[in-house]
Each structure stands twice: as C-alpha cells, then as structure tokens.
C-alpha cells in the first residue's frame, strides 16, 4: 500500500476516500473446491496486491473478505419560523445557527472463516460530522441516521464491530448466501439453521430490517422513515452495543432474539458488559410470503429495557417539591424499565415497485436512550428507474408521524428538557415528516442521491417550523 501511504492530503476524509478508491481497484476473492476449480494469479503493481481469480466467482465460497464503504451527506435547512427557543431547540439562522449539517463515514469490513460454521468479523470506522445547532437536538425524528455516531470535528477512528457468528445447520436443503458489504461471507447454508452472534454489534443490523427502507446510507435518511422510531434499541453514544443474538431459520420463518448492553448512564460510551444491570431483551419474528406471486415479509418485534433512567412523573414531582423546573438528570434511579413493540411489513408490487409500513409503540414513561418518540407510524414506496431507462436508480417517497405520551408532554410544558428536545414550552402536536429521495447509480458501487424532508411540528411543538431539509448524499461501496 505504499502508493496510498505517500498521498498527503490535509482533509482526513479525503485521505481515506482516496484509499478506498485505490483499494477498490483490487479484486479480492477466495478459493473453494466444492463449487468451482479456481486458478489464482498474484500480481504486484506499485506496491498494491491484486488477486485475480478465474472462474465463476459468484458461486465461490468466501473464506475471507475485505469490503469498504464511504458515505458523505451534506444538509441544508430553511430559516424556519421560530418565535422562541429553549435549551434543546433546533435553532434557525435568525437565532444565530448555521443552516449546514454534514456527516462523513468510511468503514472497512473484514471477515474470515474460523472452523466449521464459524465466522469472525471486524470493522473499523472513520467518522466526522456535526448536526444543525452543533448538537443533536430539536427533533423527534432526526434528519440523518448517520448522526447517531455523534459529533466529531476533526474525524475520529474507532472499532465499530467485532463479533463471532456460529451457524448450526439443521437440514431442509441448501440455500446460497450472497457476499455483502455489511459483514457477510458468501457460502451455502441449510435453509433450516441456528445462528448465534456474540460480540460488539449494531442492533439495527439484525432487528427491524426492511428491503425498501432500512439503511440511511442507501435509502431514506430520517430515523422515522428508515426505522421503527418508537422501538428502543441498545447502543452506546456511537450506536454500537455488545451482547448475544440467537436466530432460528425454519422454512418461511425467522425467530430472532437477543440480550444487548445498554450504557451505564444514558447516552454515554460506557456499556454494562455484565448484561445484568443495564440491558435490553428483544425478540423479533419474521414471516416470508408471496402475494400475487410477489415476495413480502411481515415482522413483529417486542422489547423490554432495564437501565439507569428517570421517569417523567418523578421529575415533575421533584420539580414541584423544589418549586423549580423538572429535571430528569436529577431523578434517575437504577432498574427503570421501558417496553414496547413494533410491526413491520414490506411487499413487492412487481419487480420495480415495493411498499412498506411500520407501526411502533413504547410506554414512554421514562426518558429515552434512542429517540424521543413514544408512538410512530411510517409508510412509503420504493420505485426502481426501469420505466425511465435507469434500472439501477431508485426513487423513494415516505411519510411518518411521531407522538409522545401525556407524561412527557406535561414534562415539556413545565420547561423540562430531555437529552434531545426541550423548547421551554410547547403547544403539543404530533411531529409529521414527509421525505422523498432519488438515488442515481453513477458507476459500479457509486451512488449520488438527493433528498428532501419537510418536518412539521418539530419536537412536537406546533409553535415552530416547519423545517425543510435538503440533502445531498454520495455513497461508495465495494
């Protein structure tokens, strides 16, 4: 990699982008005798190792893999109506805020086989970015899913994922698993199988998946449109967690459950690695089906969270006793519980059009460690560009509505703030989000997207907004 190391560019993200583009010109593959007879040829050119493989690579089992992705998202917002603001309000330009936010991430994915049925994965990631108002505040559904990784200028490098996966085959015939950028070695497995994953992971890599709306690097950007916003999920301040996930694949069914670590205090990096004090238990059932000869899936998810948190009612009571403003930071106690569920559906209409819908709910009596959302519904459609001669392009449209509980509303009306919202006072209305994006494939692996979001009643306050957000996203993967 001498050619890469000699490049000197001041911008950290630019350096790593150049590295990805150089590495992506290398072809990496592995040998497997059960599917093809491969001939390997190793060429060294300018200190870059190039591994060429002859044969049907698509049906070659991978014994190791290296992939990478890079995503840059630039966002602008309007100078929306804001007659007042509070400690955790999204600010407008007239109040001194910049109308710009951005994120940039580059991830390297390494995978290898260990023993029969076992795989190990490690991801390292570089991230740089900042939200509007220089803080992740002022919205129930935030406008960029990459912002869960935090606020970092200059960029930081960290270990994102490190886990082992063990598959136990149970028969029922074989199916082929394609290689994937997000930690998947290509190979054959039994249709009926058990899969165990242990280590550092991202919860949304396993739960609440959806073909048409799941990844903010490729699909919709807003948390409320690419996920079930009211589902609590485990994660440190960068969105990663630690624990055990078990999966049973049986014909058209998948049952997935896990115990994952929560932070020892809300929204910090330190996780409870004992999995006994601050954790979340989660179960998801998926049923695949065909309707009018087109594939679809139904998912049902439930969770219960135990953590060091405050309840809104306790904070209100404490504020009344002290004749002051309620404050969750001073009313936290161990072993608080939050629970909820979600329903998630996707259905292909034909080879070019797919639709999706989600409903999620939690009891919303305690502070959140993910989003300030107690109830959420979203629905939308994804349309491939075949009709206009751009089959690799995608146009998506979606709407989402978020709401919170009466106890959280009362807490906010009395001037309380959560980790993410708090205008000092609110005129409550559900938050309403409309989003549309268009993703154009430029070359193999490279996508350029435009995105528009209109967010009415930001942070459940009808006195402010609407907020209009225009985004430009560049994504590359190999």
Secondary structure, 3 states (H helix, E strand, C coil): CHHHHCCCCCCHHHHHHHHHHHHCCCCCCCCCCCCCCCEEEEEEECCEEEEEEECCHHHCCCCEEEEEEEEEEEEEECCCCECCCCCCCCCCHHHCCCCEEEEEEEEEEEEEECCCCEEEEEEEEEEEEECHHHCCCCCCCCCCHHHHHCCEEEEEEEEEEEEEEEEEECCCCEEEECCECCCECCEEEECCEEEEEEEEECHHHCCCCCCCCCCCCCCCCCHHHHCCCCCCCCCCCCCCEEEEEEEEEECCEEEEEEEEECECCCCCCCECCCCCCCEEEEEEEEEEEEECCEEEEEEEEEEEEEEEECEHHHHHHHHHHCCCCCCHHHCCEEEEEEEEEEEEEEEECCCCEEEEEEEEEECCCECCCCCCCCEEEEEEEEEEEHHHCEEEEEEEEEEEEEECCHHHHHHHHCCCCCCCCCCCCCCECCEEEEEEEEEEEEECCEEEEEEEEEEECHHHECCEEEEEEEEEEEEEEC
